């Protein structure tokens, strides 16, 4: 198995600890469409779709699953993740297409920051995705503005309050769209001490009201 399929680098938004070590993790997304303050994968610049480290190609990702199948070492499921944003990277959808054809019964989870979820939910459903791990770390614009430096959406870079409003709108709309489409969504929240931990209860309540299958809060030190 390629070592890059199991990165040990964790980030508050989405990590192996967030979903489970028993899953087969496939790092397929080098680019990110958001810059979160304090992100473990900071590029050091404000370049659009900043790249973040080595990832698997689409072929390598599928070969990793095939190798596991050949050894009879079937995982509990497969997670497509970063270190960037899976829905902002074309290889994610190529991997989904190939896996759905080769292994139609394989449980696949896609991790996302939610910025593109309303735009991509129909494509995800067509690709056979039934599970999404959605990162939601704020309930209010004020808190979101403390968490996100910028967001890139449809060719435009949003900053400050505009970025905060956009991220919240897309995340909550995406959650609702996914639930309506019959996709099981687990919301993961990084409860950062002194930053957003006062809103984790509200995030949990709102997500459950919309129909999230589960809400998991992960404490992080500021």
C-alpha positions in Angstrom: 0.0 0.0 0.0 1.3 3.4 -0.8 2.2 5.2 2.4 0.5 8.4 1.1 -2.9 6.7 1.5 -2.6 7.1 5.2 -1.3 10.5 6.1 -0.6 11.1 9.8 -1.1 14.8 9.5 -4.3 15.8 11.2 -6.3 19.0 10.8 -9.2 20.3 12.9 -11.5 20.4 10.0 -11.1 16.8 8.9 -8.9 14.0 10.1 -8.5 10.3 10.5 -9.5 10.6 14.1 -12.7 12.3 13.0 -14.0 9.3 11.1 -12.1 6.3 12.3 -8.8 4.6 11.8 -10.5 1.4 10.4 -11.3 3.2 7.2 -9.0 3.2 4.2 -8.0 6.8 3.7 -7.2 8.0 0.2 -5.6 11.4 -0.1 -6.7 12.7 -3.5 -7.1 16.4 -3.1 -4.0 18.6 -3.2 -5.8 21.9 -3.7 -8.1 23.8 -1.2 -10.7 26.5 -1.9 -10.6 27.9 1.6 -7.9 29.2 4.0 -8.7 28.4 7.6 -6.9 30.3 10.3 -4.4 28.1 12.0 -4.8 25.3 9.4 -2.2 22.6 9.7 -1.9 22.6 5.9 -1.3 26.4 5.4 0.4 27.1 2.1 2.0 30.3 3.5 0.4 32.3 0.7 -3.0 33.5 -0.3 -2.7 32.0 -3.7 -6.0 30.7 -5.1 -6.5 26.9 -4.7 -3.3 26.6 -2.7 -1.6 23.3 -3.0 -0.9 21.1 0.0 1.6 18.4 -0.2 1.7 15.0 -1.9 -1.5 13.1 -2.8 -2.5 10.0 -4.7 -3.3 10.2 -8.4 -6.7 8.8 -9.3 -5.1 5.6 -10.6 -3.0 5.2 -7.5 -6.1 5.6 -5.3 -8.0 2.9 -7.2 -4.9 0.7 -7.2 -4.7 1.0 -3.4 -8.2 -0.3 -3.0 -7.5 -3.1 -5.5 -4.4 -4.1 -3.6 -6.4 -4.3 -0.4 -9.1 -6.4 -2.1 -6.4 -8.7 -3.5 -5.1 -9.4 0.0 -8.6 -10.0 1.3 -8.0 -7.0 3.6 -11.3 -5.2 3.0 -11.6 -2.1 5.2 -14.8 -0.9 6.8 -15.0 1.6 4.0 -13.1 4.2 2.0 -12.7 7.9 2.8 -11.7 10.4 0.1 -10.1 13.4 1.7 -7.5 16.2 1.3 -5.2 17.4 2.3 -7.1 20.0 0.3 -10.8 20.1 -0.5 -12.0 16.9 -2.3 -14.9 18.6 -4.1 -12.6 21.2 -5.5 -10.4 18.6 -7.2 -11.3 16.7 -10.4 -9.5 13.5 -9.4 -12.0 13.0 -6.6 -14.8 12.4 -9.1 -12.7 10.2 -11.3 -11.9 8.0 -8.3 -15.6 7.9 -7.4 -16.6 6.9 -10.9 -14.0 4.1 -11.1 -14.8 2.8 -7.6 -18.5 2.7 -8.2 -17.9 0.6 -11.4 -15.3 -1.7 -9.9 -16.7 -2.1 -6.3 -20.4 -1.0 -6.3 -20.9 -2.3 -2.8 -17.9 -0.5 -1.3 -18.9 2.1 1.3 -17.4 5.4 0.3 -17.3 8.6 2.4 -16.3 11.9 1.0 -14.9 14.5 3.4 -15.7 18.2 2.6 -15.6 21.7 4.0 -19.0 22.2 2.4 -18.2 25.2 0.2 -19.1 23.3 -3.0 -21.5 20.8 -1.5 -24.7 22.4 -2.9 -23.1 22.6 -6.3 -21.8 19.0 -6.3 -24.4 17.0 -4.4 -26.2 15.7 -7.6 -22.9 14.6 -9.0 -21.9 12.9 -5.8 -25.2 11.0 -5.7 -24.8 9.9 -9.3 -21.4 8.6 -8.4 -22.9 6.4 -5.7 -21.8 8.4 -2.6 -24.1 7.7 0.3 -21.9 9.1 3.1 -20.5 12.6 3.6 -18.3 13.9 6.5 -19.1 17.6 6.6 -16.9 20.1 8.5 -19.0 22.8 10.2 -17.2 24.9 12.7 -19.4 28.0 13.2 -23.0 28.9 13.7 -22.6 32.7 13.4 -20.9 35.0 10.9 -18.9 36.6 13.7 -17.3 33.3 14.6 -16.9 32.2 11.0 -15.0 35.4 10.3 -12.5 34.4 13.0 -12.0 31.0 11.4 -11.7 31.7 7.7 -9.3 34.0 6.0 -10.7 33.6 2.5 -12.9 31.4 0.4 -12.7 30.9 -3.4 -16.0 30.3 -5.1 -16.9 30.4 -8.8 -13.7 32.3 -9.7 -14.0 35.0 -7.0 -12.1 35.2 -3.8 -14.1 36.3 -0.7 -12.6 37.6 2.4 -13.6 38.8 5.8 -17.4 39.0 6.5 -18.2 38.1 2.9 -16.2 34.9 3.2 -17.8 34.0 6.5 -21.4 34.5 5.2 -20.6 32.5 2.0 -19.1 29.6 3.9 -22.0 29.4 6.4 -24.6 29.6 3.6 -23.0 26.9 1.6 -22.4 24.6 4.5 -25.9 24.7 5.9 -27.5 24.6 2.4 -25.3 21.7 1.4 -26.3 19.8 4.5 -29.9 20.3 3.8 -29.5 19.4 0.1 -27.6 16.2 1.0 -30.1 15.0 3.5 -32.9 15.7 1.0 -31.0 13.6 -1.5 -30.9 10.6 0.8 -27.2 11.0 1.7 -26.1 10.2 5.3 -24.2 13.2 6.6 -22.1 13.3 9.7 -21.2 16.8 10.9 -17.7 17.2 12.4 -17.0 20.2 14.5 -13.6 21.3 15.8 -14.4 22.9 19.2 -11.5 25.3 19.5 -11.1 26.7 23.0 -11.8 30.4 23.1 -12.7 30.7 19.4 -15.9 28.7 18.6 -16.4 26.3 21.5 -19.3 28.4 22.7 -21.2 27.6 19.5 -20.7 23.8 19.3 -24.0 23.1 21.1 -25.9 25.4 18.6 -24.1 23.7 15.6 -25.2 20.3 17.0 -28.8 21.4 17.5 -29.1 22.9 14.0 -27.5 20.0 12.3 -29.7 17.5 14.0 -32.8 19.6 13.2 -31.9 19.5 9.5 -31.4 15.7 9.7 -27.7 15.0 10.1 -27.1 11.4 10.9 -24.7 12.4 13.6 -22.7 15.3 15.0 -19.3 14.8 16.5 -17.4 17.6 18.3 -13.6 17.3 18.6 -12.0 19.5 21.2 -8.9 21.4 20.1 -6.7 23.8 21.9 -6.5 27.4 20.5 
